[in-house]
């Protein structure tokens, strides 16, 4: 992702992509980014999750005509766990 020169991290092309995707996380998830440091082969960062959603979705009153698949499709909530966020970050950086 780069190299350390004179005590400062100099990002290469991959490091710049990773930094860009890192900074875009608040556009994708309810998070605030605090301090971060990209290192030659890894990243340190602080993520504050602002959502109090713990994965419990809203379940509307069931329509007797609705199938289970319809109910599941309309009540799906994207998880806001650190694991999900980091997994998405890793996927985005890998495909970029």
C-alpha positions as CSV (number, residue, x, y, z in Angstrom):
1,X,0.0,0.0,0.0
2,X,3.1,2.1,0.1
3,X,6.3,2.6,2.0
4,X,7.6,4.6,4.9
5,X,10.1,7.3,3.8
6,X,11.6,9.7,6.3
7,X,9.1,8.6,8.9
8,X,6.1,9.3,6.7
9,X,3.8,6.9,4.9
10,X,4.0,7.4,1.1
11,X,0.9,5.8,-0.5
12,X,1.2,3.9,-3.8
13,X,-1.7,3.5,-6.2
14,X,-3.2,0.7,-4.1
15,X,-2.8,2.7,-0.9
16,X,-4.7,5.6,-2.5
17,X,-7.5,3.3,-3.6
18,X,-7.7,1.9,-0.1
19,X,-7.8,5.4,1.5
20,X,-10.5,6.5,-0.9
21,X,-12.7,3.5,-0.1
22,X,-12.0,3.9,3.6
23,X,-13.2,7.5,3.5
24,X,-16.3,6.4,1.6
25,X,-17.6,4.1,4.3
26,X,-19.8,6.8,6.0
27,X,-21.7,7.1,2.7
28,X,-22.4,3.4,2.8
29,X,-23.0,2.7,6.5
30,X,-24.1,4.7,9.6
31,X,-20.5,5.1,10.8
32,X,-18.1,7.9,11.7
33,X,-14.5,7.4,11.0
34,X,-12.0,8.6,13.5
35,X,-8.2,8.4,13.2
36,X,-6.7,6.0,10.7
37,X,-3.2,5.1,9.5
38,X,-2.4,3.1,6.3
39,X,0.7,1.1,6.8
40,X,2.8,-0.7,4.1
41,X,0.8,-3.9,4.4
42,X,-2.2,-3.1,6.6
43,X,-4.5,-0.4,8.0
44,X,-5.3,0.8,11.5
45,X,-8.6,2.6,11.9
46,X,-11.3,3.6,14.4
47,X,-14.9,3.2,13.3
48,X,-17.7,4.4,15.4
49,X,-21.0,2.7,14.6
50,X,-23.9,5.2,15.0
51,X,-26.8,2.8,14.5
52,X,-28.5,1.3,17.4
53,X,-30.0,-1.3,15.1
54,X,-28.8,-4.7,16.4
55,X,-30.2,-6.6,13.5
56,X,-33.8,-6.8,14.6
57,X,-35.9,-5.8,11.6
58,X,-39.4,-4.4,11.6
59,X,-42.0,-7.1,11.0
60,X,-45.3,-5.7,9.7
61,X,-48.6,-7.4,10.4
62,X,-48.8,-10.5,8.2
63,X,-51.0,-10.5,5.2
64,X,-52.6,-13.9,5.0
65,X,-52.0,-13.9,1.2
66,X,-48.3,-13.2,1.5
67,X,-45.9,-16.0,1.1
68,X,-43.0,-16.5,3.5
69,X,-40.6,-15.5,0.7
70,X,-42.5,-12.2,0.2
71,X,-42.4,-11.4,3.9
72,X,-38.7,-12.2,4.2
73,X,-37.9,-10.1,1.1
74,X,-39.7,-7.0,2.4
75,X,-38.3,-7.1,5.9
76,X,-34.6,-7.7,5.2
77,X,-32.3,-5.2,7.0
78,X,-28.6,-4.8,6.2
79,X,-26.6,-5.6,9.3
80,X,-24.5,-2.9,10.8
81,X,-22.0,-5.0,12.6
82,X,-18.3,-4.3,12.5
83,X,-17.7,-7.7,10.8
84,X,-20.2,-6.8,8.0
85,X,-18.7,-3.4,7.5
86,X,-15.1,-4.7,7.4
87,X,-16.1,-7.5,5.1
88,X,-17.7,-5.0,2.7
89,X,-14.5,-2.8,2.9
90,X,-12.3,-5.8,2.1
91,X,-14.6,-6.8,-0.8
92,X,-14.6,-3.3,-2.2
93,X,-10.8,-2.9,-2.0
94,X,-10.2,-6.4,-3.5
95,X,-12.5,-5.6,-6.5
96,X,-11.1,-2.1,-7.1
